[in-house]
Amino acid sequence: MSSANTRTFEEKDRAALIGNIEKQNSSFKLKYFKLHGMAWTVHLILATTGAKWECISPQEWAAEKNSTLFGVLPVLYETTSSGQAIEIPESEAIEYYLARKFCLYGTDVFDEIKTRSFSSSINAIINYYLYRVAVVKDETYKAVMLGRFLSEALPPFVATHERHLEANGRNGHYVGNKLSLADIKLLIAVDIILALTGDEHVSKEKTPAIWTAYEIVNDIPSLIEWRNTESYKEVAEGNKRNLGI
């Protein structure tokens, strides 16, 4: 039987985190199970920014969970160029930290608010599918929820995001002309949409602004490189097996 979890945040870690928030020359280990799941966006941030990173998976999770701050995964472990160790728990906190580090919120607070707004909207459509459809076991209820997703949630999402991307000049980005957290999250949403509906809702012809953003992220060399690794293949296969996509 594992001992009780007594871990919490320690004040001694404050200086390391604050001192390295804007430094990009660290190496990272992302601990999560062999699927995208709650770490999907984190995987893509690390892959698209060209960070030095690797996926690690628990060997005996029941015995390991009390070594984490919240008893859940993912957890990001960072080793700075000076050898300092930083641990970030919880997927949303990891996304925020990495987005700050790799300048994925734009250039000012207005850009950040826009990026967060777009990202929140994308999260909503992704989570609708994952938690109201993908994980449902009852096939009859699952079919009902999939129908609602496709008829009620998806069309307004596509129309809204096409409008906003058009308003930014159809340049492949939500904010300005640089990669943002929202651009990265859109890749996940479009992958789900294409897997479910083919080109019925999203395509180069029907949604040119969304498609341009999708292609730009897909063509990032470091992302392409990661997708050719065995680590990625294991994660993708696990995601397909557990979430059907």
GITABEL-V575707 format. One record per residue. N is the residue number from 0. RES is the residue in one small letter. PSI is psi in whole degrees, -180 to 180 (none if undefined). Layout:
{{N,RES,PSI} {N,RES,PSI}}
//
This chain:
{{0,m,134} {1,s,152} {2,s,162} {3,a,149} {4,n,119} {5,t,7} {6,r,149} {7,t,175} {8,f,144} {9,e,137} {10,e,-28} {11,k,-18} {12,d,-10} {13,r,-50} {14,a,-40} {15,a,-43} {16,l,-48} {17,i,-39} {18,g,-15} {19,n,5} {20,i,-32} {21,e,4} {22,k,132} {23,q,9} {24,n,25} {25,s,172} {26,s,153} {27,f,148} {28,k,126} {29,l,115} {30,k,120} {31,y,170} {32,f,170} {33,k,67} {34,l,171} {35,h,-61} {36,g,-129} {37,m,-9} {38,a,10} {39,w,-53} {40,t,-39} {41,v,-44} {42,h,-48} {43,l,-35} {44,i,-50} {45,l,-39} {46,a,-41} {47,t,-25} {48,t,-4} {49,g,23} {50,a,156} {51,k,109} {52,w,166} {53,e,154} {54,c,137} {55,i,147} {56,s,149} {57,p,142} {58,q,-44} {59,e,84} {60,w,-39} {61,a,-36} {62,a,-20} {63,e,-20} {64,k,-31} {65,n,-4} {66,s,-6} {67,t,162} {68,l,-31} {69,f,1} {70,g,21} {71,v,165} {72,l,156} {73,p,162} {74,v,135} {75,l,128} {76,y,121} {77,e,136} {78,t,118} {79,t,170} {80,s,-22} {81,s,4} {82,g,4} {83,q,146} {84,a,130} {85,i,135} {86,e,126} {87,i,120} {88,p,167} {89,e,129} {90,s,-44} {91,e,-39} {92,a,-39} {93,i,-45} {94,e,-46} {95,y,-47} {96,y,-48} {97,l,-35} {98,a,-39} {99,r,-47} {100,k,-42} {101,f,20} {102,c,47} {103,l,12} {104,y,11} {105,g,-160} {106,t,-15} {107,d,-178} {108,v,-31} {109,f,-45} {110,d,-40} {111,e,-42} {112,i,-42} {113,k,-46} {114,t,-44} {115,r,-37} {116,s,-49} {117,f,-42} {118,s,-41} {119,s,-42} {120,s,-42} {121,i,-42} {122,n,-40} {123,a,-43} {124,i,-37} {125,i,-47} {126,n,-33} {127,y,-51} {128,y,-48} {129,l,-44} {130,y,-16} {131,r,-13} {132,v,-61} {133,a,-41} {134,v,-2} {135,v,132} {136,k,-38} {137,d,115} {138,e,-34} {139,t,-48} {140,y,-37} {141,k,-42} {142,a,-38} {143,v,-46} {144,m,-34} {145,l,-41} {146,g,-42} {147,r,-41} {148,f,-47} {149,l,-32} {150,s,-31} {151,e,-41} {152,a,-42} {153,l,-49} {154,p,-47} {155,p,-33} {156,f,-50} {157,v,-46} {158,a,-42} {159,t,-45} {160,h,-31} {161,e,-42} {162,r,-47} {163,h,-39} {164,l,-34} {165,e,-42} {166,a,-25} {167,n,14} {168,g,11} {169,r,43} {170,n,8} {171,g,8} {172,h,151} {173,y,-36} {174,v,120} {175,g,-141} {176,n,29} {177,k,160} {178,l,134} {179,s,170} {180,l,-36} {181,a,-41} {182,d,-42} {183,i,-44} {184,k,-34} {185,l,-34} {186,l,-43} {187,i,-47} {188,a,-45} {189,v,-38} {190,d,-42} {191,i,-46} {192,i,-46} {193,l,-39} {194,a,-34} {195,l,-36} {196,t,4} {197,g,-135} {198,d,20} {199,e,-39} {200,h,-34} {201,v,128} {202,s,171} {203,k,-35} {204,e,-43} {205,k,-36} {206,t,71} {207,p,-33} {208,a,-45} {209,i,-42} {210,w,-39} {211,t,-45} {212,a,-41} {213,y,-45} {214,e,-39} {215,i,-45} {216,v,-43} {217,n,-28} {218,d,4} {219,i,123} {220,p,-42} {221,s,-29} {222,l,-43} {223,i,-42} {224,e,-45} {225,w,-39} {226,r,-12} {227,n,4} {228,t,158} {229,e,-33} {230,s,-45} {231,y,-43} {232,k,-39} {233,e,-43} {234,v,-45} {235,a,-41} {236,e,-39} {237,g,-38} {238,n,-43} {239,k,-42} {240,r,-39} {241,n,-33} {242,l,-4} {243,g,15} {244,i,none}}
//
